[in-house]
Amino acid sequence: MVAAALVTLPLLAGCGGGGDKSADVSQADVSKSLQAGGLDAKFADCAAKVFLDEGISQDGLRVMIKKDAKAADASDYQSAGMSKADADKAQSAAAKIVSSCMKTQQ
């Protein structure tokens, strides 16, 4: 179950659109990127909400959905290009996704 939450960063990093960097990344954008990476819609919606609720900056969210972001190690969000603050928030979000979103899979 923990692995399901930890796959979210590589899925986000491997999917998503280019586009205007100044446009805000919405919960729907994050969910769509997760779904494009193969996650179930309910789980992706839940995970996207957790990522946004955690307060990851727009820059951090852009890194998460950027096509050419380094997926690297899902537990090392900074290697994907996030700031330390956003990486800490993403790590916290991953833990919350395990407890909050896994029930959507049952």
N, C-alpha and C positions, 0 to 999 in steps of 0.2 A: 504493500500500500504506500509506503514511503516513496518507493521508486516512482509510482505514478505521479506524485507531486513533484518530484525532482526532475521529471522529464519535461516539465513545462518550459524551462528556459531554453533548452536546445530546440524544442518544437517552435517556440516563438522566434528564436534566432534564425531558424531555417526557413521561416515562412513570413508572409506579410508583404506589404507593398512598399515600393519606393514612394515617390510623391513628395508633396510639399513638406519640408521639414518644419515649417512654422505652424502647420495644422496640428491642433490638439489631438492626442491619441485618446480615444474614448474606450469605455468598457467594451463596447461592441467591436471595436477594432482589435482589441486584445483577444476577445473570445473568438472572433473570426480567424485570427492567426493561429490560435490553439487548435481550432477545428480543422484548419487546413493542414495542420501537422498530425492529424489523426485522432484527436481527442473527441469523445462524445460531447454533443452540444450542451447537455446539462452540466457536465463536469467543467467544460470550458467556460460556460457562463459563470459558474460559481468561482472558479479559479481567477477569472478576469476581475470579478468583483473584489476578491481578496487582494489581488495585486494593487488595484486602484485605492481600495480602502486603507491599505498599508501606507499610502502616501508617497509612493515612488514618483519621482519627478517626471515631467514630460520628456526630458532628455533620456532618463532611464527607461521609460516606456518605449521610446523610439528605438533605443538599443535593443530592447527585447523583441521588437517586431521587425527589425531591419533584416533584409534578406542576407546581406553579407556579413552580419555580425558573427564573431567567433562563437561557436557553440561550446567549445572546450569542455570543461568539467562543470556539470550542473551545480555542483556545490561551490564553485568559485565564480561567482557572478562578476567580479571585477575583471577576470580574464576575458569576459565577453564585452568589456568596454564600459561598464557601469562605474559610477563614482563609488567610493567606499560607503557613503551614506545610503545610496540606492541599493548597493549590494547587500548591506545589512538589512534593509527593509525587504528586499526580495527573499533573503534567507528566512526572515521571520514569516513572510507570506507563505513560503513553501511549507513551513511547519503548520501554519493555520489551515492551509489547503488540505493537509492530511486529515485534520480533525473536522473541518467544516464541510468539505466537498466529497469526501469518500462515501458518505452516506447517500449521495445522489447516484452512486454506481450500484447500489444494492436494490 
